[in-house]
Amino acid sequence: MQRSFIAKNPSVLIFLACLALFTLMVTIFSEGFGVGMISTSFVKTLGKTLCLCLIAVAMDLIWGFTGILSLGHFAFFGLGGYMIGMWLMYERTRLIVVESLSQTEIPPTRSEIVDAIGNQIFGVVGANEFPLIWAFADSLFLQLVLVVLVPGLLALVFGWLAFRSRVTGVYLSILTQAMTLALALYLFQNDSGLRGNNGLSGLQNLPGVDASQDVVSLWFLWASAVALGLGYLLAAWVVSGKFGSVIRGIRDNEARVRFLGYSVETYKLMIFTLTACIAAIAGALYYPQAGIINPAEIAPIASIYLAVWVAIGGRGRLYGAVIGAAFVSLLSTWFTGGQAPNIPLGFYTIKWVDWWLVLLGLSFVAVTLFAPKGMGGLVDYWTQRRSPNRHGANLGPNDGAMREQEASK
Amino acid sequence: MLRLFLAGLAILLSCVMATAQEGAIQPLLQEHQAVIAKSSRKTIGPAIDAIANSGLPQAQVVLETWAAKSMWMRKSDGLLFAGEKAEDKSYHLTDFDTGEVVGTFPKKELKQLKPNSGIRAMIGTALVQFQLLDSDRAKRQDALTSIQRDPEAALLAPLRASIKPEPDADLKAQKRRLERLLTIGYDEDTAARIAAIGEMSGDLGVDVRATLNPLVATTRNIAPGTVPNGVNIAVILVPGEDSFSDAEAYDLLVAKGFAPARVTADEMRHRLAENIEGGKVGGVPVVQLDEEEARARAYAALAEAGKVPSFVTSAEIHSALTSYVFYETYAEPSAKVTTAAQSALDKIALKVGVNQTLDLTLDALSLASIYFLAAIGLAITFGVMGVINMAHGEFIMMGAYTGYVVQQFIPDHTVSIIVAIPLAFAVTFAAGVAMERLVIRWLYARPLETLLATFGISIALQQLAKNIFGTQARPLTAPGWLDGAWMMNDVVSISYIRIAIFILALIFLGVFLFIMKRTRLGLETRAVTQNPRMAASMGINPGRVNMLTFGLGSGIAGIAGVAIGLFAKVTSELGNDYIVQSFMTVVVGGVGNIWGTLAGAAMIGFLQKGIEWLNPSNTLAAQTYMIVFIIIFIQFRPRGIIALKGRAAGD
């Protein structure tokens, strides 16, 4: 008799319960619906953190389970944000323009409205006409479809090119990094059609919604929580079945999987595209909470941080990715926000705003060297799961294969 | 005897005095005194010409004094003198002819001549002929520069006259060239102009183009019916053909006042708003005016009622266009000159094109050497050892900052650079060895973990640099002898720093080849890279070799940092700007082969400059397209341009 999915993966249930509890607590303590102990800006930070957890899950799928160290997933994240941002910006500007034009004596024509919106949006980059890529910006539905479609397509094309020519290991990492850099540089241009380095702004205002930010922030928190829950469920389902076994096999010993008759490239392409879509959805939920998106968000360094989160949380386990992303990004906010107390040494005062990155960099090196399991290792310690004894050998010959200390029996 | 001699001397002297009296300028000044005193730009011309062309040596002084507003007229007899201020509102007057002080006079007995700026300019032009022949070389050069800046027809003759007596060869050449240019622009003889154009047609100078371009500049004109005679027509335009659209043609008619303006959408809107009557415009309710069609209807109704100018229909536009002829004319009336100028410009354009290609090639070469310099350290650590070091860019940064710190202690730039280079090598070598011992050694079989761990070091180092040196850019000044550029002509030039970097890149290539092929360390490095166990059993200590090789790669990055810091801003993000390109260079070229890195750098450098040339305003786009190209390139040559074969390839 087959055991049910939940029974095989008790951690999923625990995770979902924790997530639900967390969301409930935040709602109760929020300003919008609860007692007001958590400020709206912190609710937004928590909501954004949930989105980062979601993209970390995607990263764990691609790196922890498939062994592809992609340094380009923030490109998909950013593209998702841009896609939803286009609609938010267009619609909000349209409402403002219609409002101001209705004051005139002659009612505006449709093309006059579109021209005025174009002027409003692209005035900063010295243009006034809508580029082709904004063709669907007036439709929420189409733009939502594009949130998944555009990054998915990019991942599909890029992945097909890369996997087809059997670029693996660090080469693939550098290639994905180059892709992100190319995209960021492209978006930095003023004539890219997405407002150059000004980016899209004012995204926190939902067009046609009168509710205050206190409430809107909670809506986004819930949406992010639901997305994270569903994304986690999907990821857990993907890795638990036969598909999961194949991609784990690819991670540890690609050649053997290929000789067993599996189309390694297809599996890689599928998982690459799937994670790109998940990343895009996370981005589409993140940027309305951040309020602004610009090409700097897509810079290669962001994607490397993503890898850092997953590594610190513990790769190859979904909850590890979530814990890592939440822990590091919240800690980062705490330190860089100036809330951490300075340490006076007498001759020099350590200001955490300046020294946090040094600490993060070094502790990351320490984690890589001394605690390959990351924070997930604490869970293993608690549940008394041990690493297999392979006499120091990795799980496979691949670059992305699990190390002996990383794996659990 | 002596008396006789004295007498003869006296006679001789009186003769000299007499000639001096004959060559006096005062009578000439008196002749034009009324005009000079009146000081009007319209009438002064003959007076200035007379003075300038008098052939008297005093003429220059007179003109200079006049232009400097220090010429004074004695009211009692109307004589003109050079005045110099004495005390108590009185002036010393100096005679122009004798150069002696005539006396000191109170101001009320004198009148100062104050030429206005227009007259001063005329005097200046007249003075040029004297300056062109001045004994002071600097003054002659100044005169030439002023003619270059502000050429005039009147200057042509004095310039021509001054060429022959010019003693300085360099100035003579300049004068000749300028004379040719002025001939093209101002000579009255068409044949001479054409000859001059022909002579200058191979010249790359910007001034030649600046002289020729106004000759072929065109203006658009309209005439009813047929093209008028006696104008130098460049081309006859047919509306609706080529790049001359109907709309453009009609706008031209409107601008020249030959046709009524079309009603624009904006204007229509205004007129409609002005004519709202009881919620309706021309019988159309205002609320319906949110459509183009309704607006047109309302406007037509208004036009019918005569309240607004009526629409210009397309039939009217068409008939207006057919009844006029459109053409472009040259400002220059002579067709022969314009033809010659056009062909000369074409010839120049071709030559400029060739030279620009050369310039672009030099630019690309220099960019390629910068990439090569940035990547050569990686060619050792990543290419030979297979260790991916994301902190490589930070080693470059450390080298640049070392150079900056050295300059704080050694103010002489040449010495400081000579000290900085080995010091930068030492600092980054030590950093590289420390990093290899502490981190990379434990991760040799794990390239992805190495990537992430070195990235962690990279962000820590970057932030550390920010904490120490601040976020603003620090200067790393090149020695004076590296300032400036090597100019081959007006188009091709390359700065000395870039040449130095090119040479440095070549030296590095030599050093790398020497170390890898000719030294014990190189041999051991290659052995350890190919098979560490076998190498170890041969008595090589792999740990030590790895440490030294990694240190060497890092040290070279440090030197590259000094070189890059000389022309780029030294900031904590310096390394970041080069890291991806450096990896690209190594990967595209082919890992494990220095010639591959060279080929990769050359390809990326030339490619980027080539794309920039296609779209010069946008270097961001060039980088974008270059990366996209590289991604596609790797599809076809996944192992780079020069791929290792067999066992050395590692699989």
Interface residues (C-beta under 8 A of the other chain):
Chain A: L69 T104 E105 I106 P107 P108 T109 R110 S111 E112 F158 L161 A162 R164 S165 R166 V167 G169 V170 Y171 S173 I174 L175 Q177 A178 M179 L181 A182 L183 L185 Y186 F188 Q189 D191 P300 I301 I304 A307 V308 A311 D354 W355 W356 L357 V358 L360 G361 L362 S363 F364 V365 T368 L369 P372 N394 D399 G400 R403
Chain B: A265 R269 L272 A273 I276 V281 V286 V287 L289 D290 E291 E292 R295 I388 M390 V439 W442 L443 A445 R446 P447 L448 E449 L451 L452 A453 F455 G456 I457 S458 I459 A460 L461 Q462 Q463 L464 K466 N467 N576 V580 F583 M584 V587 N618 L620 A621 Q623 T624 I627 V628 I630 I631 I632 I634 Q635 F636 P638
